[in-house]
Amino acid sequence: MLHPWTEAGLLPGFPFGTDLTADELKIVGALRRLKKATQHPVDLVKLALRSFWEGREAPPAYLERLGLDEAKGFKALFIRKLFAGNL
């Protein structure tokens, strides 16, 4: 119901407040952008290329929170890289 106003930037992401910390809000934002990108393959490819090109790393606390701190295997490492590039 409030989504159009939030998308237009007229309301904050959580207009009624939140108990999330600043770090958790960053994680939520990155995960929302990843979710949106998965619905549009071209955006996902752009995100993946940018993530690998920039070589950014996510803070260890963020990775630990998501269970990606000890990522093994291609899929987990790929998700970790996408997440880091999307922060």
C-alpha positions in Angstrom: 0.0 0.0 0.0 2.9 2.4 0.8 5.2 0.8 -1.7 4.7 3.4 -4.5 5.7 6.2 -2.1 8.7 4.3 -0.8 9.9 3.6 -4.3 9.5 7.3 -5.2 11.7 8.2 -2.3 8.9 10.0 -0.4 9.0 7.6 2.5 11.9 5.8 4.2 12.3 2.1 3.8 10.7 1.4 7.1 8.2 4.3 7.6 6.9 3.0 10.9 10.4 2.4 12.4 12.5 -0.7 12.8 14.6 -2.5 15.4 17.3 -3.2 12.9 20.8 -1.8 13.4 22.5 0.3 10.8 24.6 -2.7 9.7 21.4 -4.8 9.4 19.8 -2.1 7.3 22.8 -2.2 4.9 22.5 -6.0 4.7 18.7 -5.8 4.0 19.3 -3.1 1.3 21.9 -5.3 -0.4 19.7 -8.4 -0.3 16.8 -6.4 -1.7 18.9 -5.2 -4.6 20.1 -8.8 -5.2 16.5 -10.1 -5.2 15.4 -7.4 -7.6 18.4 -8.2 -9.9 17.5 -11.9 -10.0 14.2 -11.0 -11.5 16.0 -9.2 -14.4 18.7 -11.4 -16.0 20.5 -8.4 -17.6 20.7 -6.6 -14.3 22.0 -9.7 -12.6 24.8 -10.0 -15.3 25.7 -6.3 -14.8 25.8 -6.8 -11.1 28.0 -9.9 -11.4 30.4 -8.2 -13.7 30.6 -5.1 -11.5 31.1 -7.3 -8.4 34.0 -9.1 -9.9 35.5 -6.1 -11.6 35.6 -3.9 -8.4 36.8 -6.7 -6.2 35.1 -5.4 -3.1 34.8 -7.4 0.0 32.0 -7.4 2.6 32.9 -6.8 6.2 33.5 -10.1 8.0 30.6 -9.5 10.5 28.2 -9.2 7.5 29.4 -12.4 6.0 29.2 -14.2 9.4 25.6 -12.9 9.9 24.6 -14.4 6.5 26.6 -17.7 7.0 28.9 -16.8 4.1 32.0 -16.3 6.2 33.2 -19.9 5.4 31.8 -20.1 1.9 33.0 -23.1 0.0 32.0 -24.2 -3.5 31.3 -22.1 -6.5 27.7 -21.2 -5.7 28.4 -20.0 -2.1 31.5 -18.0 -3.3 29.5 -16.5 -6.1 26.7 -15.4 -3.8 29.3 -14.0 -1.4 30.9 -12.0 -4.2 27.5 -10.7 -5.5 26.6 -9.6 -2.0 29.9 -7.8 -1.4 29.6 -6.0 -4.7 26.1 -4.9 -3.9 26.9 -3.2 -0.6 
